[in-house]
């Protein structure tokens, strides 16, 4: 999959709420990942996380880039653990 983006769309919340004067219908978190092979033993993984609030009629109310290092570190740690688990299973 080297060099091809992987898009993951996750519905983070479907509960209604208030966003300024407009009623919030849902929040969607989108994660895009680009994997590039550097050499036979290393790959580079780039990740972008974006959170979007939508109104009841489907219009975008707010779009935020997630930049907290803790979020990215947690995801990278989860990915590393899963890779090791699969290696141990011989996959």
Residue frames as qw, qx, qy, qz and C-alpha x, y, z in Angstrom:
[[0.000, 0.886, 0.464, 0.000, 0.00, 0.00, 0.00],
 [0.480, -0.336, 0.033, 0.810, 3.01, 2.27, -0.23],
 [0.096, -0.068, 0.256, 0.960, 2.17, 5.80, -1.24],
 [0.282, -0.452, -0.637, -0.557, -1.61, 5.29, -1.28],
 [0.263, -0.300, 0.384, -0.833, -3.79, 7.12, 1.25],
 [0.304, -0.320, -0.896, 0.055, -5.95, 5.10, 3.61],
 [0.293, -0.355, 0.035, -0.887, -9.11, 6.90, 4.71],
 [0.277, -0.320, -0.872, 0.246, -11.00, 5.91, 7.82],
 [0.281, -0.416, -0.088, -0.860, -14.27, 7.67, 8.67],
 [0.314, -0.251, -0.841, 0.363, -15.58, 7.18, 12.20],
 [0.340, -0.697, -0.291, -0.561, -18.82, 8.54, 13.60],
 [0.297, 0.178, -0.637, 0.689, -17.61, 9.85, 16.92],
 [0.125, 0.288, 0.626, -0.714, -20.91, 11.13, 18.26],
 [0.068, -0.398, -0.694, -0.596, -24.47, 11.12, 17.00],
 [0.194, -0.636, -0.631, 0.401, -26.02, 12.93, 19.94],
 [0.127, 0.811, 0.287, 0.493, -27.71, 16.27, 19.41],
 [0.479, -0.496, -0.277, 0.669, -26.43, 19.37, 21.13],
 [0.143, 0.967, 0.150, -0.145, -25.87, 23.07, 20.68],
 [0.634, 0.020, 0.202, 0.746, -23.19, 24.68, 18.54],
 [0.024, -0.005, 0.072, 0.997, -23.61, 28.42, 18.93],
 [0.517, 0.207, 0.233, -0.797, -27.16, 29.11, 17.73],
 [0.672, 0.247, -0.537, -0.446, -27.32, 26.04, 15.45],
 [0.859, -0.283, 0.341, -0.256, -28.31, 22.62, 16.70],
 [0.049, 0.533, -0.831, -0.153, -25.52, 20.07, 16.40],
 [0.917, 0.070, -0.131, -0.370, -26.54, 16.71, 14.90],
 [0.975, -0.099, 0.037, 0.195, -23.26, 14.79, 14.82],
 [0.118, -0.836, 0.502, 0.190, -19.49, 14.92, 14.96],
 [0.953, 0.290, -0.013, 0.083, -17.39, 12.91, 12.52],
 [0.390, -0.723, 0.498, 0.277, -13.71, 12.14, 13.00],
 [0.844, 0.530, -0.082, 0.006, -11.74, 11.39, 9.84],
 [0.559, -0.600, 0.491, 0.293, -8.29, 9.82, 9.93],
 [0.759, 0.628, -0.166, -0.036, -6.12, 9.73, 6.83],
 [0.677, -0.517, 0.462, 0.245, -2.92, 7.71, 6.75],
 [0.636, 0.702, -0.312, -0.077, -0.18, 7.70, 4.11],
 [0.811, -0.394, 0.392, 0.183, 2.37, 4.88, 4.20],
 [0.532, 0.769, -0.350, -0.051, 5.62, 5.18, 2.21],
 [0.953, -0.136, 0.023, 0.271, 8.26, 2.48, 2.06],
 [0.102, -0.915, 0.360, 0.150, 11.69, 3.94, 2.85],
 [0.231, 0.498, -0.828, -0.115, 13.67, 0.72, 2.41],
 [0.607, -0.055, -0.774, -0.172, 13.28, -3.04, 3.02],
 [0.442, -0.257, -0.739, 0.438, 13.17, -2.61, 6.80],
 [0.063, -0.392, -0.384, 0.834, 11.49, 0.78, 7.30],
 [0.078, 0.631, 0.605, 0.479, 8.35, 2.63, 6.28],
 [0.012, 0.001, -0.226, 0.974, 7.17, 6.16, 6.96],
 [0.104, -0.609, -0.783, -0.069, 3.63, 6.64, 8.24],
 [0.019, -0.095, 0.071, -0.993, 1.95, 10.06, 8.10],
 [0.126, -0.544, -0.826, 0.078, -1.36, 10.59, 9.86],
 [0.116, -0.207, -0.026, -0.971, -3.90, 13.42, 9.77],
 [0.113, -0.476, -0.842, 0.228, -6.90, 13.60, 12.11],
 [0.136, -0.192, -0.149, -0.960, -9.80, 15.97, 11.46],
 [0.033, 0.431, 0.817, -0.381, -12.99, 16.45, 13.48],
 [0.130, -0.209, -0.383, -0.890, -16.09, 17.93, 11.80],
 [0.231, 0.350, 0.677, -0.604, -19.36, 19.03, 13.42],
 [0.059, -0.256, -0.696, -0.668, -22.49, 18.75, 11.25],
 [0.400, 0.007, 0.240, -0.885, -25.89, 20.42, 11.66],
 [0.593, 0.223, 0.692, -0.347, -29.22, 18.60, 11.56],
 [0.686, 0.659, 0.107, -0.289, -29.55, 19.40, 7.84],
 [0.915, 0.161, 0.173, 0.328, -26.05, 18.14, 7.06],
 [0.318, 0.877, -0.148, 0.328, -24.12, 21.40, 6.77],
 [0.696, 0.014, -0.397, 0.598, -20.64, 21.64, 8.25],
 [0.334, -0.923, -0.173, -0.075, -20.58, 23.80, 11.36],
 [0.257, -0.854, 0.451, 0.023, -16.93, 23.50, 12.35],
 [0.919, 0.274, -0.223, 0.178, -13.82, 21.65, 11.12],
 [0.377, -0.835, 0.397, -0.055, -10.84, 21.17, 13.44],
 [0.676, 0.418, -0.582, 0.173, -7.46, 19.60, 12.86],
 [0.818, -0.575, 0.009, 0.006, -6.45, 17.46, 15.83],
 [0.470, 0.703, -0.413, 0.338, -2.86, 18.35, 16.71],
 [0.599, -0.672, 0.355, -0.252, -2.41, 17.07, 20.27],
 [0.289, 0.519, -0.804, 0.012, 0.76, 14.95, 20.42],
 [0.423, -0.155, 0.796, -0.405, -0.87, 12.67, 23.02],
 [0.798, 0.354, 0.227, -0.433, -3.56, 11.60, 20.52],
 [0.650, 0.606, -0.440, -0.128, -1.01, 10.76, 17.81],
 [0.017, 0.484, -0.840, 0.246, 1.34, 9.02, 20.26],
 [0.622, -0.013, 0.641, -0.448, -1.53, 6.89, 21.56],
 [0.826, 0.464, 0.030, -0.318, -2.56, 5.87, 18.03],
 [0.465, 0.633, -0.619, 0.020, 1.04, 5.09, 17.01],
 [0.243, -0.358, 0.834, -0.342, 1.48, 3.00, 20.17],
 [0.766, 0.175, 0.452, -0.422, -1.73, 1.08, 19.40],
 [0.744, 0.587, -0.250, -0.200, -0.54, 0.46, 15.84],
 [0.194, 0.594, -0.765, 0.158, 2.86, -0.75, 17.08],
 [0.493, -0.173, 0.755, -0.397, 1.25, -3.15, 19.56],
 [0.829, 0.356, 0.237, -0.361, -1.03, -4.55, 16.84],
 [0.579, 0.648, -0.488, -0.081, 1.91, -5.03, 14.44],
 [0.042, -0.463, 0.845, -0.264, 3.88, -6.90, 17.12],
 [0.676, 0.023, 0.585, -0.447, 0.82, -9.01, 17.97],
 [0.830, 0.486, -0.013, -0.273, 0.39, -10.03, 14.34],
 [0.367, 0.640, -0.673, 0.056, 4.11, -10.76, 13.96],
 [0.315, -0.317, 0.820, -0.357, 3.89, -13.04, 16.98],
 [0.768, 0.235, 0.461, -0.379, 0.95, -14.85, 15.36],
 [0.492, -0.105, 0.718, 0.481, 2.96, -15.31, 12.19],
 [0.461, 0.754, 0.459, -0.085, 0.76, -13.18, 9.95]]
